[in-house]
Amino acid sequence: MKRVIVISTSLRNGSNSDMLADQFVEGAKAAGNDVEKISLAGKNIQFCKGCLACQKLGRCVIDDDVSDIMTRVLQADVICWATPIYYYEMSGQMKTLLDRMNPLYTSDYKFRKVYMLSTAAEDEEYTPEKAVKGLQGWVDCFEKAELAGSLFCGGISDPGEASAKETELEEAYEFGRSL
Ligand SMILES: Cc1cc2nc3c(=O)[nH]c(=O)nc-3n(C[C@H](O)[C@H](O)[C@H](O)COP(=O)(O)O)c2cc1C
C-alpha cells in the first residue's frame, strides 16, 4: 500500500482537471492505496519571497496553508498534480505551490513517483509540453523521484466538459490503479 497525495490546482467549480484527478483517486483507491486529495480552491497560498530562510530553518517563514500541505506531501510515496493549462504552462497556483515547497528540497522526502494530469481548450500534442517540462524541472531537483507519467486531455474549455472524455477519464483511472 502506498500513500498517495493528489493535488488538484484548478480553482473553478466543475473543473475539468479536477475530474481527471478524481478518476486518478478512484483508481489508486481501487488498488488498495491510502489516497488523499487536496484542492487548492479556498487555500491561502502566498508567493515565495525567495529569502531562502527555509534552507536554515527547514520550514517556511510564511504562515499560511502551505505548511499543512507540505506535511502531507512529505509523507507521501506518490504525488499526482492536476492542472489546467494556462498560456501553455502549468497554472500559476501550481507553480506558486512548487516554489513554496522549497523546504522539501533538504528534507527526507518519501515520494518516488510524480504524475501530472492536465487539461486545455486546444487539443494539440504540443499544448501541455511546457507544463510537463516545468514539472520535470521540479522533479529533477529531487534525485530519488521521477516523473512517472503525464496525461493530457485537450479539447475542453467550459467547466464539466471533461465528463464526455471517457477515454482520458479511463486513462486517469488506470494511472491511479497502476501505482
Ligand atoms: C488564464 C487562462 C489561460 C489559458 N491558457 C490556455 C492555453 O494556453 N491553451 C489552451 O488550450 N487553453 C488555455 N486555457 C483554457 C483552459 O486550459 C481550459 O479551459 C481547461 O479545461 C481548464 O481546466 P479546469 O477546468 O481544470 O480549470 C486557459 C484558461 C485560462 C483561464
The ligand as an SDF file (V2000), in Angstrom:
LIG
                    3D

 31 33  0  0  0  0  0  0  0  0999 V2000
   -5.7710   32.2170  -17.8560 C   0  0  0  0  0  0  0  0  0  0  0  0
   -6.0870   31.0640  -18.7690 C   0  0  0  0  0  0  0  0  0  0  0  0
   -5.1710   30.6850  -19.7040 C   0  0  0  0  0  0  0  0  0  0  0  0
   -5.4410   29.6170  -20.5660 C   0  0  0  0  0  0  0  0  0  0  0  0
   -4.4910   29.2500  -21.4700 N   0  0  0  0  0  0  0  0  0  0  0  0
   -4.7430   28.2370  -22.2960 C   0  0  0  0  0  0  0  0  0  0  0  0
   -3.7590   27.8290  -23.2490 C   0  0  0  0  0  0  0  0  0  0  0  0
   -2.6570   28.3600  -23.3270 O   0  0  0  0  0  0  0  0  0  0  0  0
   -4.0800   26.8090  -24.1060 N   0  0  0  0  0  0  0  0  0  0  0  0
   -5.2940   26.1870  -24.0590 C   0  0  0  0  0  0  0  0  0  0  0  0
   -5.5160   25.3040  -24.8600 O   0  0  0  0  0  0  0  0  0  0  0  0
   -6.2140   26.5100  -23.1260 N   0  0  0  0  0  0  0  0  0  0  0  0
   -5.9800   27.5190  -22.2510 C   0  0  0  0  0  0  0  0  0  0  0  0
   -6.9140   27.8500  -21.3020 N   0  0  0  0  0  0  0  0  0  0  0  0
   -8.1560   27.0510  -21.1780 C   0  0  0  0  0  0  0  0  0  0  0  0
   -8.0830   26.0140  -20.0550 C   0  0  0  0  0  0  0  0  0  0  0  0
   -6.8810   25.2980  -20.0720 O   0  0  0  0  0  0  0  0  0  0  0  0
   -9.2450   25.0210  -20.1720 C   0  0  0  0  0  0  0  0  0  0  0  0
  -10.4670   25.7130  -20.0380 O   0  0  0  0  0  0  0  0  0  0  0  0
   -9.1840   23.9120  -19.1390 C   0  0  0  0  0  0  0  0  0  0  0  0
  -10.1480   22.9220  -19.4290 O   0  0  0  0  0  0  0  0  0  0  0  0
   -9.4010   24.4320  -17.7400 C   0  0  0  0  0  0  0  0  0  0  0  0
   -9.2440   23.3920  -16.7900 O   0  0  0  0  0  0  0  0  0  0  0  0
  -10.0260   23.4250  -15.3820 P   0  0  0  0  0  0  0  0  0  0  0  0
  -11.4970   23.2830  -15.7020 O   0  0  0  0  0  0  0  0  0  0  0  0
   -9.4800   22.2690  -14.6320 O   0  0  0  0  0  0  0  0  0  0  0  0
   -9.7160   24.7240  -14.7230 O   0  0  0  0  0  0  0  0  0  0  0  0
   -6.6730   28.9220  -20.4490 C   0  0  0  0  0  0  0  0  0  0  0  0
   -7.5890   29.3220  -19.4830 C   0  0  0  0  0  0  0  0  0  0  0  0
   -7.3140   30.3760  -18.6560 C   0  0  0  0  0  0  0  0  0  0  0  0
   -8.3180   30.7750  -17.5920 C   0  0  0  0  0  0  0  0  0  0  0  0
  1  2  1  0
  2  3  1  0
  2 30  2  0
  3  4  2  0
  4  5  1  0
  4 28  1  0
  5  6  2  0
  6  7  1  0
  6 13  1  0
  7  8  2  0
  7  9  1  0
  9 10  1  0
 10 11  2  0
 10 12  1  0
 12 13  2  0
 13 14  1  0
 14 15  1  0
 14 28  1  0
 15 16  1  0
 16 17  1  0
 16 18  1  0
 18 19  1  0
 18 20  1  0
 20 21  1  0
 20 22  1  0
 22 23  1  0
 23 24  1  0
 24 25  2  0
 24 26  1  0
 24 27  1  0
 28 29  2  0
 29 30  1  0
 30 31  1  0
M  END
$$$$
